[in-house]
């Protein structure tokens, strides 16, 4: 079974998939454009125009490798450089130095027994300042949870599910380097693609145990057997173009973004021009809470290969016959129904709230959904055609009522217009 998988995009879906694949034993190389933006202010990769954090917002905990097990490395020197950069060194101890124009040393840890490793920590650059990454307030307390970043206004803490895998691991920021404006934090538990990597190549919540962070699509794809593009529909084509240079012969590209069938076909055509097998993969449910076991559909000339690889790591992918775009088509057809129904429920409850009877309408909706069956679908369809003229007038009145309640009538107006079209068509 191929064991090296590249994941492009570490957002809600990509981050969970990367985590589960790494936990299942795959070698996972990842790239997220948001984490390369630090030095330039804006990501230069083709797959995103994500804006970098502002100057001094966060500091980098990079330059050393935190191993896939969640163990924490301890190289010698923590350096922060660049305007507004902050060194996460914890406390001033013998041997810790701060240099540079208007450099300032952070106060020591606040209570006896608090542990922070600051050996040889230095901060350099105009107005550079050291900021405690591990300052704690109780006796005997250890460093702050891995993933917490310090160093200026807007410092952030990584979500609980994106942390090093070793419980109670101590965060050691020595050896970390921050370079460039707005360098982002990459807490322990990640593996950077190379020693001394710039802060812009990791961080922004991208610390996932066992995942190798890289600086571009091509670098992530280098050596991978399978590339999973999980960024966005708008970035999918650019991500493929950018990643082609790193693909080895025989590597498969799978696009997991929610895009139109036409977009999937264009991706497949571009991949075919370069001799790259391609699969359209549709994620059929929210990934959080399910992870790699989320139901997925796939189509295209590499669908069987993608399903075999990912299912071997615990995925649940069904293969559909046909070209790329078939899987996307199935997902979006369901979306027309489900998201359309959701919009109708939201609009109806907003109107009921304005009318003072939300609880009553909620009970009506729950009752209808609970009693629904195969006959319900037939009734909805045949009723719309058989009674289109009368229902057009009914939904026109409903849309007017929403206006009187000062509620947007997006769904009611759309239903009115559809029924009017049906009433005037030969199908009526």
C-alpha positions, -999 to 999 in steps of 0.1 A, spaced: 0 0 0 14 34 -9 25 51 23 33 88 14 3 111 11 4 149 5 -24 169 19 -29 204 5 -49 225 29 -51 220 67 -85 236 73 -115 218 89 -115 189 65 -78 187 55 -65 190 91 -86 161 103 -78 139 74 -41 146 77 -42 138 114 -60 105 109 -38 94 81 -7 101 101 -21 82 131 -29 53 108 7 50 97 9 71 65 38 94 59 19 127 55 34 158 39 13 189 41 10 224 28 -13 252 37 -9 286 20 -19 304 51 13 295 69 37 307 42 25 343 43 46 356 72 76 370 55 59 386 25 27 397 41 6 377 15 10 341 4 28 339 -29 16 304 -38 -9 299 -65 -35 283 -43 -44 312 -20 -42 350 -15 -44 346 23 -32 376 42 -5 371 68 -9 382 104 1 417 112 36 426 125 44 411 159 11 393 162 27 359 169 61 344 172 76 313 157 83 281 175 102 267 146 138 260 135 138 226 152 119 194 147 92 183 171 89 146 164 57 129 152 53 113 186 48 147 201 82 147 218 97 181 221 131 190 208 157 211 226 182 228 203 203 255 218 192 289 207 159 307 203 161 336 179 135 361 169 143 385 141 125 410 120 103 440 129 81 433 158 91 397 161 90 382 196 111 354 209 92 328 229 119 323 255 99 322 287 121 338 314 155 355 318 181 332 332 219 332 333 232 331 298 200 345 282 208 376 262 188 401 243 203 423 217 193 448 191 178 483 191 154 489 219 154 451 227 136 443 259 139 412 281 107 396 293 101 392 331 109 358 347 83 332 354 59 345 380 60 319 407 86 295 422 88 262 405 75 273 371 96 256 345 108 273 313 139 265 293 156 297 281 192 286 278 210 308 254 178 325 243 184 357 223 163 382 205 176 404 178 164 430 154 148 464 156 125 466 186 126 429 191 113 417 224 113 384 243 79 372 254 71 344 279 58 313 262 58 293 293 52 317 321 28 302 346 11 314 377 11 285 401 39 268 420 52 237 402 33 245 371 49 234 338 49 252 305 17 264 288 -1 238 266 16 231 233 1 252 206 -1 284 228 17 313 212 29 345 227 45 377 214 21 405 210 -15 415 206 -37 388 191 -16 359 202 -36 327 197 -39 292 211 -43 262 188 -75 242 191 -75 213 216 -76 187 189 -45 200 172 -18 194 198 12 172 203 3 136 209 22 131 242 0 140 272 15 168 294 44 173 270 64 204 279 67 230 253 103 240 247 108 269 224 146 270 224 159 267 189 129 284 175 134 310 148 111 337 137 118 355 104 98 381 87 69 402 96 41 386 114 58 352 118 32 326 128 35 300 156 41 264 149 38 246 183 55 213 191 41 182 176 48 190 140 77 182 118 90 209 96 103 200 61 138 211 69 158 225 98 157 262 103 127 266 81 112 301 82 83 307 105 61 314 75 62 277 66 43 265 96 19 277 122 -16 292 120 -31 262 138 -12 237 116 5 218 144 -6 182 138 14 154 153 32 133 127 26 157 98 55 171 78 48 207 70 63 220 37 66 254 20 47 248 -13 24 225 -32 53 211 -52 73 205 -20 44 187 -4 39 165 -35 75 156 -38 78 119 -32 41 114 -25 22 85 -39 -11 103 -36 -20 140 -33 -52 151 -16 -62 187 -26 -85 199 2 -82 237 0 -111 253 -19 -129 251 -52 -115 285 -62 -80 274 -54 -82 239 -69 -68 246 -104 -40 268 -92 -31 242 -66 -28 215 -93 -7 238 -115 16 246 -86 19 210 -75 26 194 -109 64 202 -106 67 180 -75 48 150 -87 68 118 -94 58 95 -123 27 75 -113 16 98 -85 -22 103 -82 -40 136 -77 -73 136 -59 -94 167 -56 -117 167 -25 -130 202 -28 -167 210 -32 -167 222 -68 -189 219 -98 -187 189 -121 -174 212 -148 -145 223 -125 -137 186 -117 -136 178 -154 -112 208 -161 -90 195 -133 -90 160 -148 -81 175 -183 -52 194 -169 -39 164 -150 -43 143 -182 -22 168 -201 7 160 -178 0 123 -176 -13 124 -140 -40 100 -129 -69 120 -114 -98 113 -91 -128 134 -81 -136 128 -45 -168 141 -28 -169 143 10 -205 135 18 -207 147 55 -189 170 79 -154 158 86 -151 169 123 -162 141 145 -158 115 117 -123 122 104 -111 97 78 -142 76 83 -164 103 68 -184 89 39 -169 98 5 -176 91 -32 -150 90 -59 -150 89 -97 -125 93 -125 -97 73 -140 -79 70 -106 -109 64 -85 -101 28 -78 -66 36 -68 -76 64 -45 -102 43 -28 -78 13 -24 -52 36 -8 -74 55 16 -96 27 25 -65 8 35 -59 35 62 -95 33 74 -114 56 50 -149 48 37 -149 56 0 -173 42 -25 -163 42 -62 -188 54 -88 -184 44 -124 -177 73 -148 -155 103 -153 -144 130 -129 -174 151 -120 -198 123 -114 -189 122 -76 -192 160 -74 -225 158 -92 -240 134 -67 -229 156 -38 -243 188 -52 -276 172 -63 -281 163 -26 -270 198 -16 -298 213 -37 -322 194 -16 -306 195 18 -293 230 18 -325 243 1 -346 226 28 -323 241 54 -327 276 40 -365 271 40 -365 261 77 -343 290 86 -365 315 68 -397 301 82 -384 301 118 -372 337 114 -407 347 103 -424 327 130 -401 343 156 -411 377 143 -448 367 145 -444 353 180 -451 316 173 -417 301 167 -423 271 190 -455 262 173 -438 262 138 -408 243 151 -432 215 163 -449 215 129 -416 211 111 -404 184 134 -437 165 129 -435 167 91 -398 155 90 -405 127 115 -434 114 95 -417 117 61 -413 87 39 -412 77 2 -448 89 -2 -438 123 10 -415 129 -19 -442 119 -44 -467 142 -27 -443 171 -28 -436 167 -65 -471 158 -78 -487 184 -56 -464 212 -70 -474 204 -106 -511 197 -100 -517 228 -78 -491 251 -93 -515 280 -101 -530 280 -66 -497 276 -49 -482 304 -69 -507 328 -53 -502 312 -19 -464 318 -20 -468 353 -33 -489 360 -2 -463 343 20 -435 365 5 -456 396 11 -462 385 47 -425 381 53 -420 417 40 -445 429 65 -426 410 93 -394 426 81 -379 392 72 -361 384 40 -383 363 16 -355 346 -3 -369 311 -2 -406 321 -4 -400 343 -34 -380 316 -51 -408 291 -45 -433 316 -59 -413 320 -90 -407 283 -95 -444 276 -91 -453 304 -116 -429 289 -141 -444 254 -136 -479 269 -140 -470 284 -173 -451 254 -187 -465 226 -208 -457 202 -179 -484 217 -158 
